[in-house]
Amino acid sequence: MVGNANKQAEKESLKLLDSFAMIHLIAEDQDWAMRQMLAYHFSKGVGILDCFNASVCFRLNIPIFTDNIKDYLKILPPNLVVKPY
């Protein structure tokens, strides 16, 4: 939801997201994310939100579709990071 310019854009984003299944973090995801954060925050500039997003992809072995491939490639294998356009 970050990046919406206004309430209308937020409403449209929520409508789009409703068509997808929500996958929630589990304890193991949080532990994995923290390990990545501790290992790569200072050396590679990895942020905690990217670590949380990547943790689910790592656990389920499913790709993340993102324009931010440079950050995700720091913590995920290349086959799990896809630039959609």
PDB file of N, CA, C and O in Angstrom, chain B, residues numbered from 101:
ATOM      1  N   MET B 101       0.805  -1.185   0.000  1.00  0.00           N
ATOM      2  CA  MET B 101       0.000   0.000   0.000  1.00  0.00           C
ATOM      3  C   MET B 101       0.855   1.259   0.000  1.00  0.00           C
ATOM      4  O   MET B 101       0.362   2.363  -0.230  1.00  0.00           O
ATOM      5  N   VAL B 102       2.127   1.077   0.258  1.00  0.00           N
ATOM      6  CA  VAL B 102       3.036   2.223   0.225  1.00  0.00           C
ATOM      7  C   VAL B 102       3.163   2.706  -1.212  1.00  0.00           C
ATOM      8  O   VAL B 102       3.317   1.900  -2.129  1.00  0.00           O
ATOM      9  N   GLY B 103       3.098   3.994  -1.406  1.00  0.00           N
ATOM     10  CA  GLY B 103       3.257   4.554  -2.734  1.00  0.00           C
ATOM     11  C   GLY B 103       1.971   5.045  -3.360  1.00  0.00           C
ATOM     12  O   GLY B 103       2.007   5.712  -4.394  1.00  0.00           O
ATOM     13  N   ASN B 104       0.822   4.730  -2.751  1.00  0.00           N
ATOM     14  CA  ASN B 104      -0.428   5.276  -3.272  1.00  0.00           C
ATOM     15  C   ASN B 104      -0.448   6.784  -3.067  1.00  0.00           C
ATOM     16  O   ASN B 104      -0.076   7.290  -2.008  1.00  0.00           O
ATOM     17  N   ALA B 105      -0.888   7.487  -4.097  1.00  0.00           N
ATOM     18  CA  ALA B 105      -0.869   8.951  -4.061  1.00  0.00           C
ATOM     19  C   ALA B 105      -2.022   9.553  -3.275  1.00  0.00           C
ATOM     20  O   ALA B 105      -1.914  10.665  -2.759  1.00  0.00           O
ATOM     21  N   ASN B 106      -3.139   8.808  -3.182  1.00  0.00           N
ATOM     22  CA  ASN B 106      -4.320   9.346  -2.508  1.00  0.00           C
ATOM     23  C   ASN B 106      -5.255   8.209  -2.112  1.00  0.00           C
ATOM     24  O   ASN B 106      -4.970   7.037  -2.355  1.00  0.00           O
ATOM     25  N   LYS B 107      -6.383   8.583  -1.493  1.00  0.00           N
ATOM     26  CA  LYS B 107      -7.341   7.578  -1.007  1.00  0.00           C
ATOM     27  C   LYS B 107      -7.954   6.778  -2.149  1.00  0.00           C
ATOM     28  O   LYS B 107      -8.213   5.585  -1.991  1.00  0.00           O
ATOM     29  N   GLN B 108      -8.190   7.406  -3.287  1.00  0.00           N
ATOM     30  CA  GLN B 108      -8.762   6.695  -4.432  1.00  0.00           C
ATOM     31  C   GLN B 108      -7.792   5.626  -4.922  1.00  0.00           C
ATOM     32  O   GLN B 108      -8.198   4.496  -5.194  1.00  0.00           O
ATOM     33  N   ALA B 109      -6.538   5.969  -5.035  1.00  0.00           N
ATOM     34  CA  ALA B 109      -5.530   4.996  -5.455  1.00  0.00           C
ATOM     35  C   ALA B 109      -5.417   3.872  -4.428  1.00  0.00           C
ATOM     36  O   ALA B 109      -5.246   2.709  -4.793  1.00  0.00           O
ATOM     37  N   GLU B 110      -5.511   4.213  -3.160  1.00  0.00           N
ATOM     38  CA  GLU B 110      -5.477   3.207  -2.102  1.00  0.00           C
ATOM     39  C   GLU B 110      -6.660   2.253  -2.233  1.00  0.00           C
ATOM     40  O   GLU B 110      -6.503   1.040  -2.094  1.00  0.00           O
ATOM     41  N   LYS B 111      -7.836   2.800  -2.498  1.00  0.00           N
ATOM     42  CA  LYS B 111      -9.043   1.979  -2.664  1.00  0.00           C
ATOM     43  C   LYS B 111      -8.888   1.030  -3.853  1.00  0.00           C
ATOM     44  O   LYS B 111      -9.264  -0.139  -3.771  1.00  0.00           O
ATOM     45  N   GLU B 112      -8.337   1.533  -4.952  1.00  0.00           N
ATOM     46  CA  GLU B 112      -8.121   0.701  -6.138  1.00  0.00           C
ATOM     47  C   GLU B 112      -7.093  -0.391  -5.865  1.00  0.00           C
ATOM     48  O   GLU B 112      -7.241  -1.518  -6.337  1.00  0.00           O
ATOM     49  N   SER B 113      -6.065  -0.064  -5.113  1.00  0.00           N
ATOM     50  CA  SER B 113      -5.054  -1.064  -4.754  1.00  0.00           C
ATOM     51  C   SER B 113      -5.664  -2.159  -3.889  1.00  0.00           C
ATOM     52  O   SER B 113      -5.391  -3.341  -4.097  1.00  0.00           O
ATOM     53  N   LEU B 114      -6.478  -1.776  -2.934  1.00  0.00           N
ATOM     54  CA  LEU B 114      -7.140  -2.769  -2.076  1.00  0.00           C
ATOM     55  C   LEU B 114      -8.036  -3.685  -2.890  1.00  0.00           C
ATOM     56  O   LEU B 114      -8.078  -4.891  -2.646  1.00  0.00           O
ATOM     57  N   LYS B 115      -8.752  -3.124  -3.851  1.00  0.00           N
ATOM     58  CA  LYS B 115      -9.624  -3.931  -4.711  1.00  0.00           C
ATOM     59  C   LYS B 115      -8.804  -4.949  -5.502  1.00  0.00           C
ATOM     60  O   LYS B 115      -9.187  -6.114  -5.612  1.00  0.00           O
ATOM     61  N   LEU B 116      -7.674  -4.502  -6.050  1.00  0.00           N
ATOM     62  CA  LEU B 116      -6.798  -5.419  -6.779  1.00  0.00           C
ATOM     63  C   LEU B 116      -6.251  -6.507  -5.862  1.00  0.00           C
ATOM     64  O   LEU B 116      -6.234  -7.683  -6.227  1.00  0.00           O
ATOM     65  N   LEU B 117      -5.807  -6.116  -4.678  1.00  0.00           N
ATOM     66  CA  LEU B 117      -5.228  -7.088  -3.747  1.00  0.00           C
ATOM     67  C   LEU B 117      -6.245  -8.108  -3.256  1.00  0.00           C
ATOM     68  O   LEU B 117      -5.872  -9.220  -2.884  1.00  0.00           O
ATOM     69  N   ASP B 118      -7.513  -7.751  -3.250  1.00  0.00           N
ATOM     70  CA  ASP B 118      -8.555  -8.692  -2.831  1.00  0.00           C
ATOM     71  C   ASP B 118      -8.632  -9.923  -3.728  1.00  0.00           C
ATOM     72  O   ASP B 118      -9.173 -10.951  -3.320  1.00  0.00           O
ATOM     73  N   SER B 119      -8.104  -9.831  -4.931  1.00  0.00           N
ATOM     74  CA  SER B 119      -8.157 -10.968  -5.848  1.00  0.00           C
ATOM     75  C   SER B 119      -7.024 -11.973  -5.596  1.00  0.00           C
ATOM     76  O   SER B 119      -6.961 -13.014  -6.249  1.00  0.00           O
ATOM     77  N   PHE B 120      -6.139 -11.661  -4.660  1.00  0.00           N
ATOM     78  CA  PHE B 120      -5.024 -12.547  -4.336  1.00  0.00           C
ATOM     79  C   PHE B 120      -5.186 -13.145  -2.948  1.00  0.00           C
ATOM     80  O   PHE B 120      -5.808 -12.545  -2.071  1.00  0.00           O
ATOM     81  N   ALA B 121      -4.625 -14.326  -2.757  1.00  0.00           N
ATOM     82  CA  ALA B 121      -4.620 -14.949  -1.439  1.00  0.00           C
ATOM     83  C   ALA B 121      -3.574 -14.256  -0.565  1.00  0.00           C
ATOM     84  O   ALA B 121      -2.486 -13.920  -1.030  1.00  0.00           O
ATOM     85  N   MET B 122      -3.914 -14.052   0.683  1.00  0.00           N
ATOM     86  CA  MET B 122      -2.986 -13.451   1.636  1.00  0.00           C
ATOM     87  C   MET B 122      -2.194 -14.576   2.304  1.00  0.00           C
ATOM     88  O   MET B 122      -2.777 -15.516   2.845  1.00  0.00           O
ATOM     89  N   ILE B 123      -0.887 -14.475   2.265  1.00  0.00           N
ATOM     90  CA  ILE B 123      -0.023 -15.435   2.936  1.00  0.00           C
ATOM     91  C   ILE B 123       0.633 -14.710   4.099  1.00  0.00           C
ATOM     92  O   ILE B 123       1.356 -13.732   3.909  1.00  0.00           O
ATOM     93  N   HIS B 124       0.375 -15.195   5.295  1.00  0.00           N
ATOM     94  CA  HIS B 124       0.866 -14.520   6.494  1.00  0.00           C
ATOM     95  C   HIS B 124       2.228 -15.052   6.918  1.00  0.00           C
ATOM     96  O   HIS B 124       2.568 -16.210   6.674  1.00  0.00           O
ATOM     97  N   LEU B 125       2.985 -14.192   7.546  1.00  0.00           N
ATOM     98  CA  LEU B 125       4.260 -14.602   8.126  1.00  0.00           C
ATOM     99  C   LEU B 125       4.032 -15.597   9.247  1.00  0.00           C
ATOM    100  O   LEU B 125       3.051 -15.510   9.986  1.00  0.00           O
ATOM    101  N   ILE B 126       4.942 -16.535   9.362  1.00  0.00           N
ATOM    102  CA  ILE B 126       4.954 -17.436  10.516  1.00  0.00           C
ATOM    103  C   ILE B 126       6.257 -17.177  11.266  1.00  0.00           C
ATOM    104  O   ILE B 126       7.121 -16.441  10.789  1.00  0.00           O
ATOM    105  N   ALA B 127       6.389 -17.774  12.417  1.00  0.00           N
ATOM    106  CA  ALA B 127       7.568 -17.524  13.259  1.00  0.00           C
ATOM    107  C   ALA B 127       8.872 -17.797  12.517  1.00  0.00           C
ATOM    108  O   ALA B 127       9.839 -17.050  12.664  1.00  0.00           O
ATOM    109  N   GLU B 128       8.902 -18.858  11.727  1.00  0.00           N
ATOM    110  CA  GLU B 128      10.118 -19.203  10.991  1.00  0.00           C
ATOM    111  C   GLU B 128      10.470 -18.121   9.963  1.00  0.00           C
ATOM    112  O   GLU B 128      11.645 -17.844   9.724  1.00  0.00           O
ATOM    113  N   ASP B 129       9.447 -17.515   9.361  1.00  0.00           N
ATOM    114  CA  ASP B 129       9.689 -16.419   8.421  1.00  0.00           C
ATOM    115  C   ASP B 129      10.339 -15.239   9.134  1.00  0.00           C
ATOM    116  O   ASP B 129      11.280 -14.633   8.623  1.00  0.00           O
ATOM    117  N   GLN B 130       9.835 -14.927  10.302  1.00  0.00           N
ATOM    118  CA  GLN B 130      10.372 -13.806  11.061  1.00  0.00           C
ATOM    119  C   GLN B 130      11.813 -14.074  11.479  1.00  0.00           C
ATOM    120  O   GLN B 130      12.656 -13.178  11.442  1.00  0.00           O
ATOM    121  N   ASP B 131      12.088 -15.311  11.876  1.00  0.00           N
ATOM    122  CA  ASP B 131      13.468 -15.673  12.234  1.00  0.00           C
ATOM    123  C   ASP B 131      14.395 -15.563  11.024  1.00  0.00           C
ATOM    124  O   ASP B 131      15.499 -15.030  11.133  1.00  0.00           O
ATOM    125  N   TRP B 132      13.949 -16.063   9.878  1.00  0.00           N
ATOM    126  CA  TRP B 132      14.743 -15.979   8.652  1.00  0.00           C
ATOM    127  C   TRP B 132      15.001 -14.525   8.295  1.00  0.00           C
ATOM    128  O   TRP B 132      16.125 -14.148   7.962  1.00  0.00           O
ATOM    129  N   ALA B 133      13.955 -13.711   8.366  1.00  0.00           N
ATOM    130  CA  ALA B 133      14.089 -12.288   8.038  1.00  0.00           C
ATOM    131  C   ALA B 133      15.102 -11.606   8.951  1.00  0.00           C
ATOM    132  O   ALA B 133      15.915 -10.804   8.490  1.00  0.00           O
ATOM    133  N   MET B 134      15.057 -11.917  10.227  1.00  0.00           N
ATOM    134  CA  MET B 134      15.991 -11.300  11.163  1.00  0.00           C
ATOM    135  C   MET B 134      17.426 -11.727  10.868  1.00  0.00           C
ATOM    136  O   MET B 134      18.348 -10.917  10.962  1.00  0.00           O
ATOM    137  N   ARG B 135      17.617 -13.002  10.510  1.00  0.00           N
ATOM    138  CA  ARG B 135      18.971 -13.456  10.155  1.00  0.00           C
ATOM    139  C   ARG B 135      19.497 -12.713   8.931  1.00  0.00           C
ATOM    140  O   ARG B 135      20.665 -12.325   8.891  1.00  0.00           O
ATOM    141  N   GLN B 136      18.638 -12.514   7.935  1.00  0.00           N
ATOM    142  CA  GLN B 136      19.062 -11.777   6.741  1.00  0.00           C
ATOM    143  C   GLN B 136      19.373 -10.329   7.088  1.00  0.00           C
ATOM    144  O   GLN B 136      20.345  -9.757   6.594  1.00  0.00           O
ATOM    145  N   MET B 137      18.551  -9.749   7.930  1.00  0.00           N
ATOM    146  CA  MET B 137      18.759  -8.361   8.333  1.00  0.00           C
ATOM    147  C   MET B 137      20.099  -8.207   9.051  1.00  0.00           C
ATOM    148  O   MET B 137      20.866  -7.286   8.766  1.00  0.00           O
ATOM    149  N   LEU B 138      20.367  -9.107   9.973  1.00  0.00           N
ATOM    150  CA  LEU B 138      21.623  -9.029  10.721  1.00  0.00           C
ATOM    151  C   LEU B 138      22.830  -9.274   9.818  1.00  0.00           C
ATOM    152  O   LEU B 138      23.886  -8.670  10.007  1.00  0.00           O
ATOM    153  N   ALA B 139      22.672 -10.150   8.853  1.00  0.00           N
ATOM    154  CA  ALA B 139      23.789 -10.484   7.969  1.00  0.00           C
ATOM    155  C   ALA B 139      24.047  -9.416   6.908  1.00  0.00           C
ATOM    156  O   ALA B 139      25.193  -9.200   6.516  1.00  0.00           O
ATOM    157  N   TYR B 140      22.987  -8.744   6.440  1.00  0.00           N
ATOM    158  CA  TYR B 140      23.145  -7.911   5.245  1.00  0.00           C
ATOM    159  C   TYR B 140      22.717  -6.457   5.373  1.00  0.00           C
ATOM    160  O   TYR B 140      22.848  -5.702   4.410  1.00  0.00           O
ATOM    161  N   HIS B 141      22.217  -6.047   6.511  1.00  0.00           N
ATOM    162  CA  HIS B 141      21.768  -4.657   6.634  1.00  0.00           C
ATOM    163  C   HIS B 141      22.914  -3.678   6.432  1.00  0.00           C
ATOM    164  O   HIS B 141      22.805  -2.756   5.623  1.00  0.00           O
ATOM    165  N   PHE B 142      23.998  -3.865   7.148  1.00  0.00           N
ATOM    166  CA  PHE B 142      25.105  -2.917   7.041  1.00  0.00           C
ATOM    167  C   PHE B 142      25.970  -3.171   5.817  1.00  0.00           C
ATOM    168  O   PHE B 142      26.455  -2.222   5.200  1.00  0.00           O
ATOM    169  N   SER B 143      26.172  -4.433   5.455  1.00  0.00           N
ATOM    170  CA  SER B 143      27.063  -4.725   4.337  1.00  0.00           C
ATOM    171  C   SER B 143      26.418  -4.478   2.977  1.00  0.00           C
ATOM    172  O   SER B 143      27.100  -4.083   2.032  1.00  0.00           O
ATOM    173  N   LYS B 144      25.100  -4.710   2.870  1.00  0.00           N
ATOM    174  CA  LYS B 144      24.436  -4.587   1.569  1.00  0.00           C
ATOM    175  C   LYS B 144      23.246  -3.631   1.580  1.00  0.00           C
ATOM    176  O   LYS B 144      22.619  -3.423   0.541  1.00  0.00           O
ATOM    177  N   GLY B 145      22.927  -3.053   2.722  1.00  0.00           N
ATOM    178  CA  GLY B 145      21.824  -2.100   2.799  1.00  0.00           C
ATOM    179  C   GLY B 145      20.442  -2.713   2.734  1.00  0.00           C
ATOM    180  O   GLY B 145      19.489  -2.050   2.324  1.00  0.00           O
ATOM    181  N   VAL B 146      20.317  -3.960   3.129  1.00  0.00           N
ATOM    182  CA  VAL B 146      19.024  -4.648   3.091  1.00  0.00           C
ATOM    183  C   VAL B 146      18.139  -4.137   4.223  1.00  0.00           C
ATOM    184  O   VAL B 146      18.586  -4.012   5.362  1.00  0.00           O
ATOM    185  N   GLY B 147      16.868  -3.841   3.899  1.00  0.00           N
ATOM    186  CA  GLY B 147      15.911  -3.362   4.890  1.00  0.00           C
ATOM    187  C   GLY B 147      15.035  -4.474   5.442  1.00  0.00           C
ATOM    188  O   GLY B 147      14.868  -5.513   4.802  1.00  0.00           O
ATOM    189  N   ILE B 148      14.484  -4.263   6.614  1.00  0.00           N
ATOM    190  CA  ILE B 148      13.689  -5.295   7.280  1.00  0.00           C
ATOM    191  C   ILE B 148      12.407  -5.617   6.512  1.00  0.00           C
ATOM    192  O   ILE B 148      11.999  -6.778   6.486  1.00  0.00           O
ATOM    193  N   LEU B 149      11.764  -4.642   5.890  1.00  0.00           N
ATOM    194  CA  LEU B 149      10.537  -4.939   5.149  1.00  0.00           C
ATOM    195  C   LEU B 149      10.819  -5.837   3.947  1.00  0.00           C
ATOM    196  O   LEU B 149      10.030  -6.732   3.645  1.00  0.00           O
ATOM    197  N   ASP B 150      11.929  -5.605   3.267  1.00  0.00           N
ATOM    198  CA  ASP B 150      12.315  -6.500   2.171  1.00  0.00           C
ATOM    199  C   ASP B 150      12.595  -7.906   2.702  1.00  0.00           C
ATOM    200  O   ASP B 150      12.265  -8.899   2.054  1.00  0.00           O
ATOM    201  N   CYS B 151      13.197  -7.979   3.866  1.00  0.00           N
ATOM    202  CA  CYS B 151      13.474  -9.291   4.473  1.00  0.00           C
ATOM    203  C   CYS B 151      12.182 -10.025   4.808  1.00  0.00           C
ATOM    204  O   CYS B 151      12.078 -11.230   4.576  1.00  0.00           O
ATOM    205  N   PHE B 152      11.205  -9.320   5.347  1.00  0.00           N
ATOM    206  CA  PHE B 152       9.916  -9.955   5.653  1.00  0.00           C
ATOM    207  C   PHE B 152       9.236 -10.446   4.378  1.00  0.00           C
ATOM    208  O   PHE B 152       8.744 -11.574   4.334  1.00  0.00           O
ATOM    209  N   ASN B 153       9.205  -9.610   3.344  1.00  0.00           N
ATOM    210  CA  ASN B 153       8.591 -10.026   2.077  1.00  0.00           C
ATOM    211  C   ASN B 153       9.313 -11.233   1.494  1.00  0.00           C
ATOM    212  O   ASN B 153       8.675 -12.180   1.036  1.00  0.00           O
ATOM    213  N   ALA B 154      10.616 -11.201   1.509  1.00  0.00           N
ATOM    214  CA  ALA B 154      11.405 -12.285   0.936  1.00  0.00           C
ATOM    215  C   ALA B 154      11.264 -13.579   1.722  1.00  0.00           C
ATOM    216  O   ALA B 154      11.377 -14.665   1.154  1.00  0.00           O
ATOM    217  N   SER B 155      11.021 -13.474   3.010  1.00  0.00           N
ATOM    218  CA  SER B 155      10.967 -14.678   3.850  1.00  0.00           C
ATOM    219  C   SER B 155       9.878 -15.645   3.410  1.00  0.00           C
ATOM    220  O   SER B 155      10.091 -16.858   3.413  1.00  0.00           O
ATOM    221  N   VAL B 156       8.724 -15.130   3.035  1.00  0.00           N
ATOM    222  CA  VAL B 156       7.630 -15.998   2.589  1.00  0.00           C
ATOM    223  C   VAL B 156       7.994 -16.644   1.258  1.00  0.00           C
ATOM    224  O   VAL B 156       7.742 -17.831   1.049  1.00  0.00           O
ATOM    225  N   CYS B 157       8.579 -15.872   0.370  1.00  0.00           N
ATOM    226  CA  CYS B 157       9.014 -16.428  -0.919  1.00  0.00           C
ATOM    227  C   CYS B 157      10.045 -17.528  -0.708  1.00  0.00           C
ATOM    228  O   CYS B 157      10.000 -18.566  -1.369  1.00  0.00           O
ATOM    229  N   PHE B 158      10.967 -17.298   0.210  1.00  0.00           N
ATOM    230  CA  PHE B 158      12.000 -18.287   0.498  1.00  0.00           C
ATOM    231  C   PHE B 158      11.376 -19.573   1.060  1.00  0.00           C
ATOM    232  O   PHE B 158      11.700 -20.676   0.617  1.00  0.00           O
ATOM    233  N   ARG B 159      10.482 -19.415   2.035  1.00  0.00           N
ATOM    234  CA  ARG B 159       9.856 -20.588   2.661  1.00  0.00           C
ATOM    235  C   ARG B 159       9.042 -21.399   1.669  1.00  0.00           C
ATOM    236  O   ARG B 159       9.129 -22.627   1.659  1.00  0.00           O
ATOM    237  N   LEU B 160       8.255 -20.737   0.836  1.00  0.00           N
ATOM    238  CA  LEU B 160       7.370 -21.434  -0.090  1.00  0.00           C
ATOM    239  C   LEU B 160       8.004 -21.713  -1.449  1.00  0.00           C
ATOM    240  O   LEU B 160       7.408 -22.374  -2.300  1.00  0.00           O
ATOM    241  N   ASN B 161       9.225 -21.200  -1.644  1.00  0.00           N
ATOM    242  CA  ASN B 161       9.934 -21.358  -2.919  1.00  0.00           C
ATOM    243  C   ASN B 161       9.096 -20.836  -4.084  1.00  0.00           C
ATOM    244  O   ASN B 161       8.960 -21.490  -5.118  1.00  0.00           O
ATOM    245  N   ILE B 162       8.538 -19.640  -3.889  1.00  0.00           N
ATOM    246  CA  ILE B 162       7.763 -18.980  -4.927  1.00  0.00           C
ATOM    247  C   ILE B 162       8.403 -17.624  -5.223  1.00  0.00           C
ATOM    248  O   ILE B 162       8.950 -16.994  -4.318  1.00  0.00           O
ATOM    249  N   PRO B 163       8.343 -17.165  -6.471  1.00  0.00           N
ATOM    250  CA  PRO B 163       9.012 -15.907  -6.808  1.00  0.00           C
ATOM    251  C   PRO B 163       8.271 -14.680  -6.295  1.00  0.00           C
ATOM    252  O   PRO B 163       7.058 -14.700  -6.087  1.00  0.00           O
ATOM    253  N   ILE B 164       9.025 -13.628  -6.102  1.00  0.00           N
ATOM    254  CA  ILE B 164       8.460 -12.317  -5.847  1.00  0.00           C
ATOM    255  C   ILE B 164       8.578 -11.533  -7.158  1.00  0.00           C
ATOM    256  O   ILE B 164       9.634 -11.520  -7.789  1.00  0.00           O
ATOM    257  N   PHE B 165       7.500 -10.892  -7.552  1.00  0.00           N
ATOM    258  CA  PHE B 165       7.484 -10.075  -8.752  1.00  0.00           C
ATOM    259  C   PHE B 165       7.628  -8.630  -8.308  1.00  0.00           C
ATOM    260  O   PHE B 165       6.740  -8.086  -7.652  1.00  0.00           O
ATOM    261  N   THR B 166       8.738  -8.011  -8.661  1.00  0.00           N
ATOM    262  CA  THR B 166       9.060  -6.689  -8.142  1.00  0.00           C
ATOM    263  C   THR B 166       9.921  -5.913  -9.114  1.00  0.00           C
ATOM    264  O   THR B 166      10.670  -6.484  -9.907  1.00  0.00           O
ATOM    265  N   ASP B 167       9.798  -4.607  -9.037  1.00  0.00           N
ATOM    266  CA  ASP B 167      10.688  -3.739  -9.798  1.00  0.00           C
ATOM    267  C   ASP B 167      11.997  -3.540  -9.040  1.00  0.00           C
ATOM    268  O   ASP B 167      12.982  -3.061  -9.600  1.00  0.00           O
ATOM    269  N   ASN B 168      11.996  -3.909  -7.778  1.00  0.00           N
ATOM    270  CA  ASN B 168      13.140  -3.719  -6.885  1.00  0.00           C
ATOM    271  C   ASN B 168      14.019  -4.973  -6.858  1.00  0.00           C
ATOM    272  O   ASN B 168      14.290  -5.524  -5.791  1.00  0.00           O
ATOM    273  N   ILE B 169      14.456  -5.413  -8.018  1.00  0.00           N
ATOM    274  CA  ILE B 169      15.207  -6.663  -8.061  1.00  0.00           C
ATOM    275  C   ILE B 169      16.581  -6.550  -7.400  1.00  0.00           C
ATOM    276  O   ILE B 169      17.086  -7.537  -6.864  1.00  0.00           O
ATOM    277  N   LYS B 170      17.187  -5.374  -7.428  1.00  0.00           N
ATOM    278  CA  LYS B 170      18.542  -5.240  -6.887  1.00  0.00           C
ATOM    279  C   LYS B 170      18.597  -5.566  -5.397  1.00  0.00           C
ATOM    280  O   LYS B 170      19.563  -6.174  -4.936  1.00  0.00           O
ATOM    281  N   ASP B 171      17.580  -5.172  -4.642  1.00  0.00           N
ATOM    282  CA  ASP B 171      17.585  -5.461  -3.205  1.00  0.00           C
ATOM    283  C   ASP B 171      17.226  -6.911  -2.909  1.00  0.00           C
ATOM    284  O   ASP B 171      17.836  -7.537  -2.043  1.00  0.00           O
ATOM    285  N   TYR B 172      16.247  -7.444  -3.619  1.00  0.00           N
ATOM    286  CA  TYR B 172      15.839  -8.822  -3.344  1.00  0.00           C
ATOM    287  C   TYR B 172      16.896  -9.834  -3.773  1.00  0.00           C
ATOM    288  O   TYR B 172      17.016 -10.897  -3.163  1.00  0.00           O
ATOM    289  N   LEU B 173      17.660  -9.520  -4.810  1.00  0.00           N
ATOM    290  CA  LEU B 173      18.736 -10.428  -5.224  1.00  0.00           C
ATOM    291  C   LEU B 173      19.850 -10.508  -4.189  1.00  0.00           C
ATOM    292  O   LEU B 173      20.689 -11.407  -4.254  1.00  0.00           O
ATOM    293  N   LYS B 174      19.869  -9.596  -3.250  1.00  0.00           N
ATOM    294  CA  LYS B 174      20.862  -9.647  -2.172  1.00  0.00           C
ATOM    295  C   LYS B 174      20.535 -10.738  -1.158  1.00  0.00           C
ATOM    296  O   LYS B 174      21.421 -11.198  -0.437  1.00  0.00           O
ATOM    297  N   ILE B 175      19.261 -11.161  -1.094  1.00  0.00           N
ATOM    298  CA  ILE B 175      18.857 -12.118  -0.055  1.00  0.00           C
ATOM    299  C   ILE B 175      18.114 -13.340  -0.589  1.00  0.00           C
ATOM    300  O   ILE B 175      17.881 -14.294   0.153  1.00  0.00           O
ATOM    301  N   LEU B 176      17.741 -13.321  -1.865  1.00  0.00           N
ATOM    302  CA  LEU B 176      17.045 -14.457  -2.456  1.00  0.00           C
ATOM    303  C   LEU B 176      17.819 -14.976  -3.663  1.00  0.00           C
ATOM    304  O   LEU B 176      18.544 -14.217  -4.306  1.00  0.00           O
ATOM    305  N   PRO B 177      17.673 -16.259  -3.974  1.00  0.00           N
ATOM    306  CA  PRO B 177      18.302 -16.784  -5.193  1.00  0.00           C
ATOM    307  C   PRO B 177      17.652 -16.159  -6.439  1.00  0.00           C
ATOM    308  O   PRO B 177      16.479 -15.789  -6.396  1.00  0.00           O
ATOM    309  N   PRO B 178      18.387 -16.042  -7.524  1.00  0.00           N
ATOM    310  CA  PRO B 178      17.867 -15.387  -8.730  1.00  0.00           C
ATOM    311  C   PRO B 178      16.565 -15.968  -9.278  1.00  0.00           C
ATOM    312  O   PRO B 178      15.758 -15.235  -9.847  1.00  0.00           O
ATOM    313  N   ASN B 179      16.351 -17.265  -9.116  1.00  0.00           N
ATOM    314  CA  ASN B 179      15.117 -17.866  -9.640  1.00  0.00           C
ATOM    315  C   ASN B 179      13.872 -17.422  -8.870  1.00  0.00           C
ATOM    316  O   ASN B 179      12.752 -17.661  -9.323  1.00  0.00           O
ATOM    317  N   LEU B 180      14.053 -16.780  -7.712  1.00  0.00           N
ATOM    318  CA  LEU B 180      12.901 -16.305  -6.932  1.00  0.00           C
ATOM    319  C   LEU B 180      12.660 -14.813  -7.069  1.00  0.00           C
ATOM    320  O   LEU B 180      11.793 -14.267  -6.386  1.00  0.00           O
ATOM    321  N   VAL B 181      13.403 -14.144  -7.932  1.00  0.00           N
ATOM    322  CA  VAL B 181      13.238 -12.689  -8.101  1.00  0.00           C
ATOM    323  C   VAL B 181      12.930 -12.417  -9.567  1.00  0.00           C
ATOM    324  O   VAL B 181      13.746 -12.691 -10.447  1.00  0.00           O
ATOM    325  N   VAL B 182      11.735 -11.873  -9.821  1.00  0.00           N
ATOM    326  CA  VAL B 182      11.271 -11.654 -11.196  1.00  0.00           C
ATOM    327  C   VAL B 182      10.864 -10.208 -11.372  1.00  0.00           C
ATOM    328  O   VAL B 182      10.071  -9.677 -10.595  1.00  0.00           O
ATOM    329  N   LYS B 183      11.409  -9.572 -12.398  1.00  0.00           N
ATOM    330  CA  LYS B 183      10.964  -8.221 -12.762  1.00  0.00           C
ATOM    331  C   LYS B 183       9.814  -8.395 -13.746  1.00  0.00           C
ATOM    332  O   LYS B 183      10.015  -8.932 -14.835  1.00  0.00           O
ATOM    333  N   PRO B 184       8.600  -7.948 -13.381  1.00  0.00           N
ATOM    334  CA  PRO B 184       7.412  -8.269 -14.190  1.00  0.00           C
ATOM    335  C   PRO B 184       7.300  -7.484 -15.485  1.00  0.00           C
ATOM    336  O   PRO B 184       6.493  -7.848 -16.341  1.00  0.00           O
ATOM    337  N   TYR B 185       8.074  -6.426 -15.663  1.00  0.00           N
ATOM    338  CA  TYR B 185       7.946  -5.630 -16.891  1.00  0.00           C
ATOM    339  C   TYR B 185       9.275  -5.032 -17.246  1.00  0.00           C
ATOM    340  O   TYR B 185       9.386  -4.325 -18.247  1.00  0.00           O
TER     341      TYR B 185
END
